[in-house]
Structures are given as structure tokens and as C-alpha cells.
Amino acid sequence: MEIDSRVTVRISALGGALKVALADPRDIKTYWGYKVTAPDVPFCQFAKSGRFDLVIATSRTGRQLKDVIADMSSRWKTSNSTLTAFGAPSQGLHEIAAREHRNLDDIADLVVNMIPNQATETVRTEEAVYASLSILNALANSG
């Protein structure tokens, strides 16, 4: 095992001496967190690769959530593979797409402001991830 690697352990005994064993995350049937990946191709190429049947871009300049929630909900429920994209601390998705000589509205199915009325110029990426995933989780579990 490498130093600084993430491991999953299974508690096998409680009480006096706690006993744990390494566990294979694939053997855990409950949700264990989202997976972050970094493709080795530019964002626009990755988003349009055909791997995703729904691409949601998050942006403070996107359409208001209240205006797209019904459309987003129906698309989310029928999607088999969704990409939800977030900007970087130094530039948003519009700027990233422009750097690749593309228009974000042509790349994403929906460009959504997931945090309306944010009282700050930018939202930290980890905060945007939590906010967006909780909205998407609510959509997935709604009737």
C-alpha cells in the first residue's frame, strides 16, 4: 500500500481492542461517496465524447434553477450517464469553453445556476459540488 493512499476498512470487532481489516470498496453495497476523475482530453471534447446522455454545466451565469427544474428533473430521471461539470477557482466553465474556442451552451444540455442568489462572486468548488449533488439527489428520489 502506498503512503497517502485512500483505504477502506471494515470493523470486525468492537469492544476492548478494535479490530479492523482492509476492505475492497466494491464489496460495500452502500453509497461511499462520489468519484472524481480527471480526463486527459480538454473539457469540451470530453463533454461531447458521446459517453454522456446528459451534460449539466453549473455556472453563476446559468439559467435559474427554478426555471429549468422541471426539464432537468425529467432529463435526470431518464439519463443513464450524466456529466455534471463545475468550473475551476480561477475560471468558470464559460471561460474554459471559450479557451477551447467553443460556446458552453453548445457543449452542455443545461447550463444551470445551482446556487441562486449567492452572495459572493464565486462559490468554492467543494461547496458547489455539495449543493448541486443534493439537488440532483432530491430529483433522483422525487416521485
Long-range contacts (C-beta under 8 A, 24 or more apart in sequence): 8-32, 34-129, 34-133, 42-100, 43-85, 43-93, 43-96, 43-97, 43-100, 43-107, 44-96, 44-97, 44-100, 44-102, 44-107, 45-100, 46-83, 47-83, 47-85, 47-107, 47-108, 48-107, 51-81, 51-83, 52-79, 52-81, 52-82, 52-83, 53-79, 53-80, 53-81, 53-82, 54-79, 54-81, 54-82, 54-83, 54-109, 54-110, 55-82, 55-83, 55-85, 55-107, 55-108, 55-109, 55-110, 56-82, 56-83, 56-84, 56-85, 56-108, 56-109, 56-110, 56-112, 56-132, 57-85, 57-93, 57-104, 57-107, 57-108, 57-110, 57-111, 57-112, 58-84, 58-85, 58-86, 58-87, 58-93, 58-111, 58-112, 58-113, 58-114, 58-128, 58-132, 59-87, 59-92, 59-93, 59-94, 59-104, 59-111, 59-112, 59-113, 60-92, 60-113, 60-115, 60-118, 60-122, 60-123, 61-92, 61-94, 61-111, 61-113, 62-110, 62-111, 62-112, 62-113, 62-114, 63-110, 63-111, 63-112, 63-113, 64-113, 64-116, 65-112, 65-113, 65-114, 65-116, 65-135, 66-116, 68-110, 68-112, 69-139, 71-110, 72-110, 72-112, 72-139, 73-139, 73-142, 75-109, 75-110, 76-136, 76-139, 76-140, 77-139, 77-140, 82-136, 84-132, 84-133, 84-136, 86-125, 86-128, 86-129, 86-132, 87-125, 88-125, 89-122, 89-124, 89-125, 92-122
